[in-house]
């Protein structure tokens, strides 16, 4: 498992948090219990299996909801 943090453009409402959280938990390869969407800092933290899903696929899932991504960082 790899740990990732994605810095988003500023989140403007609590429902944004729920949309992103729900979308990530539907993706295969993400450890669902690890998903944390932090409203105040506009960050998403999670653990994922890079053999099952790529960070780019995860980023695309978030962008398809209408949220811009500033940067992503991954740690083993």
C-alpha positions as protocol buffer text, in pm:
chain_id: "A"
residue {
  index: 1
  type: UNK
  ca { x: 0 y: 0 z: 0 }
}
residue {
  index: 2
  type: UNK
  ca { x: 109 y: 351 z: -77 }
}
residue {
  index: 3
  type: UNK
  ca { x: -9 y: 661 z: 106 }
}
residue {
  index: 4
  type: UNK
  ca { x: -113 y: 964 z: -93 }
}
residue {
  index: 5
  type: UNK
  ca { x: -206 y: 1324 z: -23 }
}
residue {
  index: 6
  type: UNK
  ca { x: -380 y: 1525 z: -291 }
}
residue {
  index: 7
  type: UNK
  ca { x: -393 y: 1903 z: -251 }
}
residue {
  index: 8
  type: UNK
  ca { x: -716 y: 2035 z: -401 }
}
residue {
  index: 9
  type: UNK
  ca { x: -824 y: 2381 z: -498 }
}
residue {
  index: 10
  type: UNK
  ca { x: -1020 y: 2539 z: -211 }
}
residue {
  index: 11
  type: UNK
  ca { x: -1329 y: 2341 z: -111 }
}
residue {
  index: 12
  type: UNK
  ca { x: -1627 y: 2570 z: -65 }
}
residue {
  index: 13
  type: UNK
  ca { x: -1892 y: 2356 z: 103 }
}
residue {
  index: 14
  type: UNK
  ca { x: -1923 y: 2049 z: 325 }
}
residue {
  index: 15
  type: UNK
  ca { x: -2112 y: 1862 z: 52 }
}
residue {
  index: 16
  type: UNK
  ca { x: -1791 y: 1876 z: -157 }
}
residue {
  index: 17
  type: UNK
  ca { x: -1629 y: 1664 z: 112 }
}
residue {
  index: 18
  type: UNK
  ca { x: -1908 y: 1404 z: 93 }
}
residue {
  index: 19
  type: UNK
  ca { x: -1896 y: 1386 z: -289 }
}
residue {
  index: 20
  type: UNK
  ca { x: -1519 y: 1328 z: -297 }
}
residue {
  index: 21
  type: UNK
  ca { x: -1534 y: 1080 z: -10 }
}
residue {
  index: 22
  type: UNK
  ca { x: -1810 y: 881 z: -179 }
}
residue {
  index: 23
  type: UNK
  ca { x: -1636 y: 876 z: -517 }
}
residue {
  index: 24
  type: UNK
  ca { x: -1305 y: 752 z: -376 }
}
residue {
  index: 25
  type: UNK
  ca { x: -1471 y: 479 z: -172 }
}
residue {
  index: 26
  type: UNK
  ca { x: -1624 y: 339 z: -493 }
}
residue {
  index: 27
  type: UNK
  ca { x: -1282 y: 292 z: -654 }
}
residue {
  index: 28
  type: UNK
  ca { x: -1123 y: -52 z: -641 }
}
residue {
  index: 29
  type: UNK
  ca { x: -772 y: -42 z: -498 }
}
residue {
  index: 30
  type: UNK
  ca { x: -830 y: 230 z: -239 }
}
residue {
  index: 31
  type: UNK
  ca { x: -833 y: 129 z: 127 }
}
residue {
  index: 32
  type: UNK
  ca { x: -1177 y: 268 z: 210 }
}
residue {
  index: 33
  type: UNK
  ca { x: -1114 y: 311 z: 583 }
}
residue {
  index: 34
  type: UNK
  ca { x: -812 y: 530 z: 508 }
}
residue {
  index: 35
  type: UNK
  ca { x: -996 y: 797 z: 307 }
}
residue {
  index: 36
  type: UNK
  ca { x: -990 y: 1137 z: 479 }
}
residue {
  index: 37
  type: UNK
  ca { x: -1115 y: 1451 z: 308 }
}
residue {
  index: 38
  type: UNK
  ca { x: -1004 y: 1755 z: 506 }
}
residue {
  index: 39
  type: UNK
  ca { x: -1233 y: 2050 z: 439 }
}
residue {
  index: 40
  type: UNK
  ca { x: -1027 y: 2326 z: 604 }
}
residue {
  index: 41
  type: UNK
  ca { x: -701 y: 2238 z: 430 }
}
residue {
  index: 42
  type: UNK
  ca { x: -864 y: 2114 z: 105 }
}
residue {
  index: 43
  type: UNK
  ca { x: -663 y: 1791 z: 114 }
}
residue {
  index: 44
  type: UNK
  ca { x: -747 y: 1427 z: 57 }
}
residue {
  index: 45
  type: UNK
  ca { x: -543 y: 1154 z: 231 }
}
residue {
  index: 46
  type: UNK
  ca { x: -576 y: 785 z: 156 }
}
residue {
  index: 47
  type: UNK
  ca { x: -391 y: 456 z: 110 }
}
residue {
  index: 48
  type: UNK
  ca { x: -406 y: 271 z: -220 }
}
residue {
  index: 49
  type: UNK
  ca { x: -268 y: -33 z: -394 }
}
residue {
  index: 50
  type: UNK
  ca { x: -69 y: 89 z: -694 }
}
residue {
  index: 51
  type: UNK
  ca { x: -100 y: -255 z: -856 }
}
residue {
  index: 52
  type: UNK
  ca { x: -479 y: -209 z: -876 }
}
residue {
  index: 53
  type: UNK
  ca { x: -521 y: 164 z: -941 }
}
residue {
  index: 54
  type: UNK
  ca { x: -298 y: 453 z: -1049 }
}
residue {
  index: 55
  type: UNK
  ca { x: -278 y: 795 z: -888 }
}
residue {
  index: 56
  type: UNK
  ca { x: -378 y: 941 z: -1226 }
}
residue {
  index: 57
  type: UNK
  ca { x: -703 y: 741 z: -1225 }
}
residue {
  index: 58
  type: UNK
  ca { x: -777 y: 866 z: -873 }
}
residue {
  index: 59
  type: UNK
  ca { x: -700 y: 1225 z: -975 }
}
residue {
  index: 60
  type: UNK
  ca { x: -926 y: 1192 z: -1280 }
}
residue {
  index: 61
  type: UNK
  ca { x: -1208 y: 1066 z: -1059 }
}
residue {
  index: 62
  type: UNK
  ca { x: -1182 y: 1379 z: -842 }
}
residue {
  index: 63
  type: UNK
  ca { x: -1146 y: 1612 z: -1141 }
}
residue {
  index: 64
  type: UNK
  ca { x: -1453 y: 1456 z: -1305 }
}
residue {
  index: 65
  type: UNK
  ca { x: -1652 y: 1573 z: -1002 }
}
residue {
  index: 66
  type: UNK
  ca { x: -1542 y: 1929 z: -1082 }
}
residue {
  index: 67
  type: UNK
  ca { x: -1263 y: 1977 z: -827 }
}
residue {
  index: 68
  type: UNK
  ca { x: -924 y: 2103 z: -937 }
}
residue {
  index: 69
  type: UNK
  ca { x: -604 y: 1936 z: -820 }
}
residue {
  index: 70
  type: UNK
  ca { x: -300 y: 2143 z: -732 }
}
residue {
  index: 71
  type: UNK
  ca { x: -56 y: 1859 z: -659 }
}
residue {
  index: 72
  type: UNK
  ca { x: -27 y: 1501 z: -542 }
}
residue {
  index: 73
  type: UNK
  ca { x: 237 y: 1336 z: -327 }
}
residue {
  index: 74
  type: UNK
  ca { x: 288 y: 965 z: -272 }
}
residue {
  index: 75
  type: UNK
  ca { x: 483 y: 783 z: -1 }
}
residue {
  index: 76
  type: UNK
  ca { x: 554 y: 411 z: 14 }
}
